[in-house]
Each structure stands twice: as structure tokens, then as C-alpha cells.
Amino acid sequence: EGHMVYGGSKKSAAKYFDVHNQVHNQFYELKKNETVVSIGAEDCVNEIIYGLLTDSVNFILENISSRYLNQSQLDFAITYHEKLFNKKNSSTYKIQIGNESGTLLPSSIADKVIIENSFHEFSEPQKMLEDIYRILKPGGKLYLFELLSTPKNPIHQGCRKHLYSKDDLIEVMKKNKFHLENMLKKTETLGLFKFVRE
């Protein structure tokens, strides 16, 4: 199961690790003892890699269904990656099952919120942004890793949901009191955004 994530070889695993190392170092800047909520987490792989890169981050992994995120899946992934990279993961991981309009987490719990390739799938984006504002501490960071709409590709080829353009995404965030601090445009159709909560 774990080898399928990387195409079946340790070489491809190392390449995948390097990609996420770059994302981590350049953008997320996770720090020891921070509480980081990952919304729309599924296979846990990215968050486990981030935990291997930084000591003692407190991750809360949120999804709306235990079908896609559960304890046995998490335990397997942690053990698999510790063996694969011969490194102990000192970060903690807690699973949180929310719903389509909220995380059901306590207010002001998060230093950072990460949403990777999931925001365009939200059925209640306005309510979710209100909830993210609530769970983030003042000055907390919201990171979005999103495919971007283009005239040729307005729809996500996997889930078939409509994508946001860069400008639309920034405007939606601004209306919800999240201000753009930085953007890393990896390609014409892929962007990494860092927003700051008022």
C-alpha cells in the first residue's frame, strides 16, 4: 500500500520527499510546538513528511469522513515512513472528523491551517472560511495549495469540480479577512498561497 504512493521504489520515495522538503522549507515554515490543522487530509502522507522535517509539530488532521481518514491508516503511514526514511517522527497526530460547514474544533486552537488541493471541493466554502477564521489564532496563517483555473482548464480533471482563478481565490479570501502575504506560483495552473488572518 505505502509503495503505491511513490510508484514502488525507494528512489521515487526520496524524490517525493525532496519535493515536500522544498515546499516545507520555502513556504510552510513549520516550527516546534506549533498546532497545525490540515483540512481535507486523506492519506496522511504529506503531513507525515512534514512531521519528519520538523521536531514536535502538533498536527490535527481533519476530514468529513472516517472512510478517507482513520486511525489504522494513520498508524500504518507513520510506521511505514519511519522505516522508509530511518527516522523517528516526533510530531503528534490527531484525527478530527468535521462536516461540510465546519471542523468542529475549539476556537483559536491553530497557529496555521493548511489546505492542499481541497478548497475547490468545499460544498460550503463560505461557512468553512468562517470556521477557519474562528479556529485560527489572531495573526495565524492559512496556506492554500491549489490547482488554478485557466480558460482551457476550468475544471479539476480528477473530481470534476470548478477551479478558482488566482484573482478569484485572493478576492474570496480578502472578503473573509484573510490577506495575501505571499504566493509561490509553481506553474501556470498551480499556486501556493499564504494568507494572514486579521
Secondary structure, DSSP 4 states (H G I P E B T S, - for coil): -HHHHHTS-HHHHHHHHHHHHHHIIIII---TT-EEEEET--S-HHHHHHHHHSTT-EEEEEES-TTTS-HHHHHHHHHHHHHHHT-----EEEEEE-BTTB--PPTT-EEEEEEES-GGG-SSHHHHHHHHHHHEEEEEEEEEEEE---SS--B-TTT-PBPPPHHHHHHHHHHTTEEEEEEEEEETTEEEEEEEE-
